[in-house]
Amino acid sequence: MLSNQILQNTVEGLSNITRREIRVVERDGRPVVGNHSEEEGFNPVQAIEAFVYSLAETQMLQGYQFFKVFDNGIAEYVIILKGEDEDSYQIGRMVAFHIQSLLVAYKERFDRDNFIKNLLMDNLLLVDIYSRAKKLQVENNVRRVVYLIELHMDKDMTPLEVVRNIFPAKQKDFVTAVDEKNIVLVKELREKDRAEDIERYAHTISDTLAAEVLSRGQVAIGTVVTDLKHVSASYKEAKMALEVGKIFETDKSVVNYERLGVGRLIYQLPLSMCKMFLSEVLAGSNVDNFDDETLTTVNKFFENHLNVSETSRQLYIHRNTLVYRLDKLQKMTGLDLRNFEDALLFKVTLMVSKYLLHKERSLND
C-alpha cells in the first residue's frame, strides 16, 4: 500500500502539470487527495460505492469522470476528474496508469524488502532462499557486503530514503530498516571494488547522513560474501563490529569487522576471565583509581608509539614531567610503559576494563 504522503505528492505534481483538479479516494469513499466536499446534486460517496462494485473501469456521472486503480484485481483507489471532454478522459487514464505503476513498484519493493529482512535474520530455509531470489530476480553468485548504520536519533523515514538515494540501483542494492535506530544496506560490489572502496562507501553514508539529516551515526561493515546464504553472516559480523566500536572505537564513524584487532578478541572473552585478568595485572588495583591526567598521558604515549619526546611536546609538558608520571604509574601497577611488553599489557588492560564497564552498563539498562 502506498503511503498517503507519496500519493499526495504524486497527485499534486500531476495536477500542476495538467492544470486540472485531481481527486483520489479510497474504495470506501474516504478522501486521500483533493477536496471532496459534496456539490449541489452530486453525492460522491454514493457514486463511488456504486462505481467500485460495477464492472466498468471508467465511468462518467454528472460532469465527473471516474477511473479505477487496481491492486491484485481489486479497485484500491478511485480517481475523480471534473470534465466530460476527451482531454479530461485522457488525463484521468494517465493519472490512473501512473498510480497503478506506483502500486506495482512499491509492492515489488515490499516483497524484496521482506525477502532481505528474512535473509538477514536467518528466517529462510536454503531452498527458499534460492527459489524466492529467482522469483524476485535477485542474483545469487555476486560479491556483496553488509553495512549496518546506527542513527543517534529517533526513528524517521528520512534517513532510510537518504541511504536509498545514495545507492539508487534498486535491482542490486537493498536498503531496509531492521529496527527503530538501525538501517541495513546490502550492497552489491563491482569486480574492481577493493577494501578501500568498501570503506569509502561507508564514509559516504556517514557524511551524507550528517549533512542531510544532521545525524552522522556509526557505520559498521561486515565481510564480503559471494552467496546469498552467507549474507546473514556478514550482517552478524557488522553487528559485532558495531558493538565493539561502541566500546573501543567511539571516536570513529566507520568500523570494519576485519579491522577490529584485539578488540574483537576481548569482546568474545567470558566476563569471569576478564575479571581474573585484571586482578592479576593490577594486583588488586583498579583502572578507576587512575586520574584523568594519568589516562590522558598514557593514551597520548601510546599514540606516539612510546616516544617520550614527542609525547611531552604534544602534551606541552617538560620531558621530566612525563617521566615522573610514567614512574608514578609504574609504582602503582609494576608496569614500565617505556618497555614494549609492559606497554602492550597495560594497553590490553585498559581495553578489558572498557569492555567490563560497557557490559555492566548494559546489564543495568
C-alpha positions as MATLAB code, in Angstrom:
seq = 'MLSNQILQNTVEGLSNITRREIRVVERDGRPVVGNHSEEEGFNPVQAIEAFVYSLAETQMLQGYQFFKVFDNGIAEYVIILKGEDEDSYQIGRMVAFHIQSLLVAYKERFDRDNFIKNLLMDNLLLVDIYSRAKKLQVENNVRRVVYLIELHMDKDMTPLEVVRNIFPAKQKDFVTAVDEKNIVLVKELREKDRAEDIERYAHTISDTLAAEVLSRGQVAIGTVVTDLKHVSASYKEAKMALEVGKIFETDKSVVNYERLGVGRLIYQLPLSMCKMFLSEVLAGSNVDNFDDETLTTVNKFFENHLNVSETSRQLYIHRNTLVYRLDKLQKMTGLDLRNFEDALLFKVTLMVSKYLLHKERSLND';
ca = [
       0.000    0.000    0.000;
       1.276    3.442   -0.918;
       1.684    5.940    1.888;
      -0.713    8.867    1.699;
       2.238   11.261    1.602;
       3.714    9.651   -1.517;
       0.303    9.524   -3.170;
      -0.406   13.149   -2.327;
       2.960   14.349   -3.665;
       2.427   12.394   -6.873;
      -1.099   13.673   -7.494;
      -0.160   17.266   -6.666;
       2.671   17.038   -9.181;
       0.336   15.678  -11.858;
      -2.206   18.398  -11.043;
       0.425   21.080  -11.536;
       1.444   19.597  -14.882;
      -2.079   19.087  -16.251;
      -3.590   22.162  -14.538;
      -6.551   20.067  -13.501;
      -8.002   19.320  -10.080;
      -7.443   15.623   -9.462;
      -9.168   13.866   -6.602;
      -8.198   10.460   -5.202;
     -10.376    8.458   -2.836;
     -10.155    5.007   -1.321;
     -12.636    2.319   -2.327;
     -14.906    3.193    0.622;
     -15.080    6.852   -0.417;
     -12.603    8.255    2.121;
     -10.624   11.133    0.554;
      -6.864   10.779    0.084;
      -6.042   13.763   -2.131;
      -8.211   16.721   -3.086;
     -11.326   18.460   -1.796;
     -14.283   16.084   -1.678;
     -16.987   18.434   -0.447;
     -20.418   17.481   -1.716;
     -21.618   19.720   -4.524;
     -25.215   20.519   -5.398;
     -26.966   17.467   -6.760;
     -23.860   15.291   -6.562;
     -23.064   12.814   -3.771;
     -19.530   11.456   -4.440;
     -19.668    8.776   -1.723;
     -22.728    7.096   -3.189;
     -21.349    7.446   -6.704;
     -18.004    5.913   -5.700;
     -19.645    2.976   -3.936;
     -21.746    2.179   -7.000;
     -18.742    2.559   -9.309;
     -16.412    0.342   -7.228;
     -18.800   -2.627   -7.394;
     -19.575   -2.177  -11.073;
     -17.720   -3.970  -13.866;
     -16.712   -0.713  -15.566;
     -13.138    0.590  -15.299;
     -14.215    4.149  -16.123;
     -17.485    5.989  -15.727;
     -18.947    9.443  -16.319;
     -21.513   10.904  -13.930;
     -22.914   14.443  -13.677;
     -19.906   16.089  -15.287;
     -17.292   13.939  -13.484;
     -15.175   11.089  -14.825;
     -14.250    8.175  -12.548;
     -11.259    5.839  -13.048;
     -10.324    2.716  -11.089;
      -6.818    1.872   -9.850;
      -6.429   -1.863   -9.211;
      -4.334   -3.856   -6.760;
      -4.486   -7.644   -7.268;
      -7.598   -7.222   -9.366;
      -9.425   -5.182   -6.702;
     -10.205   -1.491   -7.091;
      -7.965    0.109   -4.462;
      -8.385    3.783   -5.404;
     -10.774    5.850   -7.495;
      -9.585    8.870   -9.499;
     -12.161   11.643   -9.912;
     -11.692   14.304  -12.570;
     -14.168   17.054  -13.478;
     -14.947   17.410  -17.175;
     -16.666   15.435  -19.923;
     -14.271   16.217  -22.779;
     -11.713   13.905  -24.340;
      -8.783   15.701  -22.696;
     -10.241   15.039  -19.239;
     -10.631   11.374  -20.143;
      -7.024   11.080  -21.348;
      -5.669   12.883  -18.275;
      -7.688   10.585  -15.995;
      -6.355    7.495  -17.768;
      -2.817    8.820  -17.469;
      -3.180    9.501  -13.722;
      -4.726    6.066  -13.119;
      -1.909    4.375  -15.055;
       0.743    6.312  -13.146;
      -0.684    5.433   -9.721;
      -1.160    1.814  -10.851;
       2.540    1.681  -11.746;
       3.450    3.158   -8.354;
       1.422    0.454   -6.609;
       3.226   -2.284   -8.528;
       6.647   -0.739   -7.865;
       6.069   -0.323   -4.146;
       4.610   -3.791   -3.827;
       7.689   -5.205   -5.529;
       9.883   -3.168   -3.182;
       7.941   -4.522   -0.203;
       8.376   -8.119   -1.406;
      12.119   -7.646   -1.926;
      12.437   -5.766    1.352;
      10.673   -8.592    3.185;
      12.953  -11.149    1.500;
      16.101   -9.288    2.547;
      14.897   -8.914    6.151;
      14.212  -12.643    6.424;
      17.561  -13.361    4.792;
      19.386  -11.168    7.327;
      17.587  -12.770   10.267;
      18.205  -16.354    9.074;
      14.458  -16.978    8.774;
      14.644  -18.794    5.422;
      15.474  -22.374    4.539;
      18.245  -22.801    1.994;
      15.850  -23.955   -0.717;
      13.577  -20.968   -0.018;
      16.473  -18.525   -0.374;
      17.233  -19.562   -3.929;
      13.625  -20.035   -5.072;
      12.477  -16.649   -3.758;
      15.619  -14.957   -5.095;
      14.879  -16.331   -8.554;
      11.250  -15.168   -8.361;
      12.282  -11.672   -7.260;
      15.127  -11.579   -9.829;
      17.839  -11.286   -7.173;
      21.111  -12.655   -8.483;
      22.869  -15.164   -6.251;
      26.567  -15.552   -7.006;
      27.782  -11.967   -6.808;
      30.002  -10.158   -4.302;
      28.034   -8.397   -1.564;
      28.795   -6.719    1.726;
      26.501   -5.667    4.574;
      26.600   -2.182    6.100;
      24.820   -1.633    9.420;
      24.019    2.023   10.144;
      23.057    3.085   13.656;
      21.447    6.509   13.892;
      21.670    8.663   17.007;
      18.122    9.979   16.588;
      14.505    8.864   16.835;
      13.058    6.713   14.077;
      12.302    8.626   10.925;
      11.776    7.659    7.304;
      14.098   10.395    6.022;
      17.445    8.625    6.746;
      16.150    5.480    5.039;
      15.349    7.412    1.879;
      18.664    9.279    2.070;
      20.609    5.993    2.055;
      18.435    4.667   -0.777;
      19.195    7.770   -2.814;
      22.955    7.290   -2.302;
      22.679    3.797   -3.830;
      19.737    4.014   -6.279;
      20.407    0.679   -8.038;
      17.124   -0.886   -6.824;
      17.760   -4.222   -8.522;
      21.212   -4.639   -6.970;
      21.420   -2.805   -3.627;
      18.935   -3.305   -0.801;
      18.227   -0.796    1.964;
      15.925   -1.705    4.833;
      15.236   -0.731    8.439;
      15.729   -3.601   10.892;
      14.584   -1.713   13.980;
      13.935    1.817   15.234;
      17.525    3.072   15.004;
      19.289    0.716   12.606;
      19.358    0.661    8.822;
      20.940   -2.132    6.778;
      22.437   -1.757    3.321;
      23.191   -4.972    1.423;
      25.419   -3.666   -1.340;
      26.416   -5.491   -4.486;
      30.078   -4.848   -5.255;
      31.693   -4.346   -8.626;
      34.557   -6.580   -9.701;
      37.019   -3.708   -9.292;
      35.839   -2.768   -5.777;
      38.543   -3.369   -3.189;
      38.823   -2.898    0.588;
      39.430    0.844    0.288;
      36.329    1.223   -1.925;
      34.194   -0.667    0.613;
      35.314    1.703    3.376;
      34.810    4.713    1.093;
      31.148    3.738    0.620;
      30.754    3.655    4.417;
      32.256    7.136    4.813;
      29.960    8.400    2.049;
      26.941    7.135    4.003;
      28.158    8.716    7.246;
      28.993   12.076    5.655;
      25.743   12.260    3.670;
      23.599   11.497    6.725;
      25.495   14.130    8.710;
      24.830   16.715    6.000;
      21.198   15.894    5.170;
      19.614   14.672    8.423;
      22.164   16.073   10.898;
      22.945   12.631   12.305;
      26.290   11.069   11.428;
      25.705    7.876   13.412;
      28.104    4.968   13.103;
      28.506    2.660   10.115;
      29.698   -0.929   10.619;
      30.978   -3.142    7.803;
      30.715   -6.950    7.592;
      32.869   -9.181    5.406;
      32.415   -9.682    1.664;
      30.313  -12.733    0.707;
      29.659  -14.352   -2.668;
      26.462  -16.291   -1.941;
      23.061  -15.126   -0.707;
      23.064  -17.757    2.043;
      26.085  -16.008    3.628;
      24.532  -12.524    3.720;
      23.258  -13.191    7.263;
      26.825  -13.982    8.357;
      28.035  -10.620    7.030;
      25.155   -8.944    8.891;
      26.120  -10.649   12.164;
      29.712   -9.529   11.677;
      28.566   -5.956   11.088;
      26.504   -6.165   14.305;
      29.558   -7.321   16.228;
      31.662   -4.575   14.661;
      29.074   -2.009   15.765;
      29.106   -3.313   19.349;
      32.894   -3.479   19.503;
      33.071    0.005   18.001;
      30.883    1.366   20.800;
      33.468    0.137   23.292;
      36.860    0.629   21.657;
      36.282    2.884   18.608;
      33.958    5.578   19.965;
      35.765    8.323   18.040;
      35.276    6.609   14.657;
      32.239    6.961   12.410;
      33.135    3.781   10.478;
      34.134    0.427   11.991;
      35.179   -2.570    9.928;
      34.823   -6.136   11.211;
      38.075   -7.099    9.502;
      39.982   -4.351   11.348;
      38.751   -4.760   14.907;
      42.005   -6.372   16.008;
      42.396   -7.104   19.725;
      39.012   -5.553   20.469;
      37.236   -8.425   18.714;
      39.130  -10.986   20.814;
      38.351   -9.218   24.080;
      34.670   -8.870   23.150;
      34.375  -12.654   22.883;
      36.032  -13.401   26.235;
      33.930  -14.552   29.215;
      33.432  -11.863   31.851;
      34.927  -14.111   34.541;
      38.159  -14.419   32.561;
      38.335  -10.641   32.057;
      37.939  -10.019   35.786;
      40.612  -12.603   36.553;
      42.986  -10.962   34.079;
      42.518   -7.509   35.659;
      43.070   -8.798   39.164;
      46.313  -10.472   38.072;
      47.715   -7.494   36.162;
      46.655   -4.718   38.525;
      47.248   -6.743   41.699;
      44.112   -5.521   43.450;
      44.198   -2.039   41.980;
      41.565   -0.696   39.581;
      41.652    1.408   36.434;
      39.134    3.716   38.108;
      41.897    4.663   40.543;
      43.827    6.380   37.741;
      43.043   10.061   37.360;
      42.190   11.702   34.019;
      45.650   13.246   33.771;
      47.307    9.839   34.009;
      44.990    8.225   31.459;
      45.391   11.145   29.040;
      49.165   10.862   29.350;
      49.104    7.104   28.758;
      46.840    7.350   25.711;
      48.980   10.059   24.144;
      52.094    7.982   24.901;
      50.554    5.053   23.031;
      49.513    7.284   20.124;
      53.138    8.368   19.728;
      54.478    4.809   19.769;
      56.118    5.144   23.233;
      58.137    8.180   22.135;
      58.822   10.267   25.263;
      59.995   13.402   23.470;
      57.062   13.608   21.030;
      54.516   12.835   23.745;
      55.834   15.557   26.079;
      55.808   18.031   23.170;
      52.178   17.291   22.289;
      51.113   17.462   25.937;
      53.003   20.766   26.394;
      54.873   19.414   29.393;
      58.563   19.006   30.205;
      60.153   15.669   29.402;
      60.960   15.158   33.082;
      57.293   15.692   33.983;
      56.293   12.911   31.618;
      58.976   10.628   33.051;
      57.673   11.398   36.550;
      54.120   10.414   35.534;
      55.340    7.168   33.981;
      57.351    6.366   37.111;
      54.291    7.057   39.240;
      52.224    4.664   37.149;
      54.976    2.037   37.421;
      54.821    2.203   41.209;
      51.043    1.692   41.115;
      50.980   -1.202   38.635;
      54.507   -2.584   38.428;
      54.454   -1.898   34.678;
      57.037    0.308   32.964;
      55.321    1.667   29.848;
      58.683    2.511   28.283;
      59.083   -1.247   27.920;
      57.164   -2.604   24.930;
      55.830   -5.750   26.642;
      54.631   -3.809   29.689;
      53.059   -1.167   27.447;
      51.234   -3.839   25.454;
      49.990   -5.493   28.648;
      48.696   -2.188   30.024;
      47.022   -1.330   26.711;
      45.120   -4.616   26.821;
      44.279   -3.945   30.471;
      42.651   -0.620   29.574;
      40.649   -2.292   26.799;
      39.448   -5.106   29.069;
      38.380   -2.509   31.646;
      36.394   -0.642   28.982;
      34.723   -3.894   27.967;
      33.727   -4.754   31.538;
      32.368   -1.253   32.128;
      30.306   -1.484   28.925;
      28.884   -4.850   29.980;
      27.964   -3.588   33.433;
      26.146   -0.595   31.948;
      24.299   -2.860   29.511;
      23.123   -5.106   32.354;
      21.902   -2.104   34.329;
      19.939   -0.585   31.432;
];
